[in-house]
Amino acid sequence: PVLAGHNRELAVPAPLIWTLRDDRPGTAAQALGVAEALGLPFVEKPLGYDGFARLPNLLRGASLVGIDADTRGSLVPPWPDAVSAAGRRSAPVARWIKAQADKPVVLAHMMNPGRRGAGDFDLIALPHHDCVVPGGDPPNVRRIVGAPHRVTSARLSAAAEAWRPQV
């Protein structure tokens, strides 16, 4: 992006955005859909899990417990300015990244991240059909209709053209 100012332009670097891509397509589509909708470049960070990923987030905390060695090796500086994630299993990873970074990191999470550490997220997009938060939604929760996705007008038009000969 370029900011115009008194007879000069100042180039501002785009923020470094990481999208934590879960191994479940429906969950991954939510994090990727939000990242794509920003219209800024982002880096996909595929998440691989081990058996400890089944542990509740209460035990996993802000950590890489439940994350496989390949994933651990990819989560290194330079740290992002923002993280887009979805699903319970990615929440401890997002919180760990924020704790490791030497700068502020904005965390946006789709779906319920679990009760532990929900306050660490700057935004939690929680569908109306998802569980009710005991005591009411905290200020960082925004209720949405449905779920974020990757469907756009351009993708629908491209699919329509691809299928036109068969239909």
C-alpha positions as MATLAB code, in Angstrom:
seq = 'PVLAGHNRELAVPAPLIWTLRDDRPGTAAQALGVAEALGLPFVEKPLGYDGFARLPNLLRGASLVGIDADTRGSLVPPWPDAVSAAGRRSAPVARWIKAQADKPVVLAHMMNPGRRGAGDFDLIALPHHDCVVPGGDPPNVRRIVGAPHRVTSARLSAAAEAWRPQV';
ca = [
       0.000    0.000    0.000;
       1.051    3.582   -0.633;
      -0.004    6.491    1.565;
      -0.233    9.850   -0.177;
       0.937   12.852    1.787;
       1.997   16.438    1.278;
       3.613   16.150   -2.166;
       5.217   12.795   -1.422;
       4.215    9.196   -1.181;
       5.216    6.895    1.618;
       5.416    3.191    0.849;
       3.994    1.156    3.712;
       4.841   -2.544    3.672;
       1.905   -4.932    3.692;
       1.445   -6.701    7.018;
       2.737  -10.242    7.284;
      -0.331  -12.457    7.672;
      -0.205  -16.147    8.541;
      -3.198  -18.382    7.996;
      -3.169  -21.554   10.066;
      -4.587  -24.228    7.753;
      -6.179  -27.109    9.621;
      -6.139  -30.566    8.007;
      -9.953  -30.606    7.884;
     -11.187  -28.919    4.667;
     -14.254  -27.238    6.176;
     -12.253  -25.706    8.988;
      -9.399  -24.684    6.692;
     -11.844  -23.029    4.274;
     -12.989  -20.663    7.008;
      -9.500  -19.407    7.894;
      -8.469  -19.205    4.229;
     -11.712  -17.472    3.215;
     -11.173  -14.697    5.746;
      -7.528  -14.284    4.729;
      -8.456  -14.113    1.032;
     -11.227  -11.581    1.722;
      -8.671   -9.190    3.197;
      -7.158   -8.786   -0.262;
      -3.632   -8.808    1.151;
      -0.891  -11.368    0.661;
      -0.761  -14.112    3.267;
       1.286  -17.198    4.047;
      -0.450  -20.536    4.585;
       0.898  -22.487    7.528;
      -0.427  -26.067    7.222;
      -0.997  -27.663   10.609;
      -0.101  -31.286   11.164;
      -1.185  -32.929   14.372;
      -0.132  -35.796   16.598;
      -2.175  -37.754   19.135;
      -1.930  -35.017   21.765;
      -4.119  -32.735   19.603;
      -7.088  -34.602   21.079;
      -6.342  -33.120   24.494;
      -8.647  -30.304   25.572;
      -7.316  -26.797   25.098;
      -7.438  -26.372   28.855;
      -4.424  -28.723   28.966;
      -2.777  -27.562   25.715;
      -2.736  -23.886   26.745;
      -0.811  -21.504   24.487;
       1.533  -24.160   23.166;
       2.527  -26.475   20.346;
       1.349  -29.561   22.246;
      -0.408  -31.740   19.676;
       1.506  -30.271   16.717;
       3.832  -32.474   14.649;
       7.543  -31.811   14.045;
       7.109  -30.513   10.477;
       4.650  -27.879   11.633;
       6.858  -26.894   14.559;
       9.715  -26.339   12.106;
       7.630  -23.952   10.016;
       6.560  -21.708   12.889;
       9.651  -19.520   13.138;
      10.448  -15.797   12.837;
       9.862  -13.433   11.263;
       6.656  -13.436   13.265;
       3.447  -12.324   11.594;
       1.516   -9.121   12.229;
      -1.758  -11.049   12.101;
      -2.960  -14.658   12.272;
      -6.171  -16.087   10.806;
      -7.184  -19.442   12.290;
     -10.254  -21.628   12.672;
     -11.232  -24.535   14.873;
     -10.424  -25.623   18.397;
      -7.178  -27.406   17.524;
      -5.527  -24.319   15.996;
      -6.338  -22.001   18.925;
      -3.374  -23.013   21.149;
      -1.025  -22.582   18.167;
      -2.319  -19.064   17.417;
      -1.961  -18.121   21.077;
       1.575  -19.583   21.159;
       2.581  -17.482   18.128;
       1.321  -14.340   19.849;
       3.302  -15.220   22.988;
       6.516  -15.857   21.005;
       6.422  -12.734   18.868;
       8.562   -9.728   19.670;
       5.747   -7.431   18.521;
       1.954   -7.195   18.760;
       0.142   -9.882   16.753;
      -3.546   -9.575   15.863;
      -5.358  -12.904   16.276;
      -8.601  -13.537   14.357;
     -10.310  -16.845   15.032;
     -13.289  -18.436   13.340;
     -15.383  -20.939   15.295;
     -15.140  -21.511   19.022;
     -11.503  -21.582   20.220;
     -12.511  -23.136   23.536;
     -12.869  -21.407   26.866;
      -9.199  -21.346   27.750;
      -7.485  -18.208   26.463;
     -10.409  -16.809   24.463;
      -9.400  -13.358   25.738;
      -6.073  -13.633   23.872;
      -7.917  -13.272   20.555;
      -8.628   -9.854   19.098;
     -11.614  -11.186   17.188;
     -13.603  -14.398   17.441;
     -16.153  -14.837   14.653;
     -18.706  -17.206   16.107;
     -21.717  -18.374   14.083;
     -25.104  -17.842   15.730;
     -25.672  -21.605   15.560;
     -22.502  -22.302   17.557;
     -22.514  -22.821   21.301;
     -23.609  -20.121   23.680;
     -20.854  -18.549   25.752;
     -21.646  -18.911   29.494;
     -22.438  -15.471   30.882;
     -22.826  -13.996   27.402;
     -20.402  -13.193   24.629;
     -17.263  -11.265   25.616;
     -16.473   -8.049   23.661;
     -14.080   -9.811   21.255;
     -16.845  -12.134   19.966;
     -18.805  -11.182   16.849;
     -21.770  -13.378   16.040;
     -22.165  -14.136   12.334;
     -24.745  -15.888   10.175;
     -23.368  -19.093    8.695;
     -19.645  -19.606    8.381;
     -16.862  -17.811    6.483;
     -15.964  -19.526    3.213;
     -13.984  -19.183   -0.003;
     -16.929  -18.793   -2.389;
     -16.718  -15.541   -4.360;
     -18.508  -14.163   -7.401;
     -15.357  -14.704   -9.470;
     -15.090  -18.361   -8.411;
     -18.783  -18.946   -9.111;
     -18.437  -17.386  -12.586;
     -15.356  -19.488  -13.355;
     -17.144  -22.660  -12.230;
     -20.187  -21.761  -14.315;
     -17.993  -21.382  -17.403;
     -16.195  -24.660  -16.708;
     -19.496  -26.539  -16.344;
     -21.365  -24.794  -19.183;
     -20.456  -27.453  -21.812;
     -21.715  -30.305  -19.601;
     -24.906  -28.528  -18.570;
];
